[in-house]
Amino acid sequence: MSRPLIFAANWKMHHGPAAARDFAERFLPLAPPVDGRTLWFFVPDVTITAAAEAFAGRPDVGIGAQNVHWEGKGAYTGEISIPLAEEAGASAILIGHSERRHLFGETEEQTGRKLTATLAAGLTPLLCVGETMAEREGGRTESIVLRQLAGALDPIDADRLEPLVIAYEPVWAIGTGRNATPDDAVQVHRLIRMDLLRRGVRADVPVLYGGSVNSRNAVELLARREIDGLLVGGASLEPEGWAEIVRTPRSE
Ligand code: PEP
């Protein structure tokens, strides 16, 4: 069996419960389980239960929330806690997506708290890091990615980072149709891997790539052994297109 791969769909603010049920009905026959491949759907909170039910027969599929509060409960109007997300059917949490950081002002400290709380609850965190175009052009890609990793990982002992998954998502590639080249992605993936090793985190933490992935560029991205899977927004919204991506052959 080749290295395990993770295919994570980020539905953002799309697909309510009915649309999720319809999606599953069309998607499942097109994407039978494949050894070593795990699929995640990060869905809107109102869709978590319907999606968990619709994919219940598929142990290779997990449902996740796109954002959570770090407190278990309390007076936080409009927020969702990890226990609430879990009760609804989520087993994974997306943390520090660039839209949370850049549109909603989420700080690295908050990202760190969310990661700590997700791990404490025993759910799988998918931590996103990535630089803006201005940061890349200013030669600051490495320092930004390392700073984001530090913000999230510094407060946590390496041996408590067990189910961690990381996604490198350059902000300039998200929803723009402009993806990083496999070489660009691999360079940052190696940096992330080195940082994890320096921290003493286990060597097989999956590092995914995200940013304008489609069924064409998925082939060349997955051909690189440093890339352990894909995090996909726009191209995960149609069942036929997403099924094609999760079936991408890995040529190693
Ligand atoms: C994302 O939202 O994480 C993402 C990568 O979006 P897109 O695939 O649309 O660029």
Residues whose N, C-alpha, C, O or C-beta is under 5 A from the ligand:
A	BS01	PEP	N10 A173 I174 G175 T176 G210 G211 S212 V213 L231 V232 G233 G234 A235
